[in-house]
Amino acid sequence: MYYAKIKNVSHAEAVQIISRALTDQNLSLRDLVKRIRYPFESKGMKELEGYLLNGCVDEIQVRTKIGAALGIDHELLHGERAFEKYEDYCRFIFVPYLARIPEKTHAASGSGKSFAYFGGLRRACIVGKYSSLLDKPLENQLKFIKLRIDEDQQVDTGRFRFLGATLGFAFYFDYDQPAIPLSVDGNVIDDYVITYDENPFCNILLKASNIAQSERFMVPRLISK
């Protein structure tokens, strides 16, 4: 199961939800202890009483046990949406993002390898993620991204120069759609597509879904159609 945070549920709010569930089901705290199946009832009572009054170090674990025993909806009690499929989870949490397309795919040697180790290729390539672009027309998104590219070109990214010069940008605007290749001026490059060479055994990977499901960050590349 995969969980995506959608809101914060405070301890006080959680206690209200739990208390309401106990009342609705006509259960006492001792009944709840039995449902959770604590090995020692007295210890269970102490833990639950302490949690309801003041919270505890294991807030999430205790809240989870109580929620399961009372059949409380996980999203209601924790503010997290549950997904059985990883792809559904990735699609839900996806936000449009912009990545640099560097000259190199990895650091060759020397200090570059140290920067790559501590900073990471993902950090070197990703310019930013933009939740404000969700559900916006693509034309508006591209105008916004062009400004971000202009800004990025003015920023000193010296600590990531181990990847060489920036050749262009890849804009991931939709989880299920191909990434859009952009020039260093922020213009769409119609005769190029985005691909990756981290995995020589796969075909061209174009969609954000391919990126999200990859455990290893794949550096975007530009190739002509």
Secondary structure, DSSP 8 states (H G I E B T S, - for coil): -EEEE-S---HHHHHHHHHHHHHHTT--HHHHHHHHT-SSHHHHHHHHHHHHHH--TTHHHHHHHHHHHHT--HHHHHSEEEESSHHHHHHHH---EEEEEES-SS--STHHHHHHHHH-HHHHHEEEE-GGGTT--HHHHHHHHHHHHHHHHHS--GGGGGG--EEEEEEE--TTSB-EEE-TTS-B-TTEEEEE-S-TTS----BHHHHHT-SS---EEEEE-
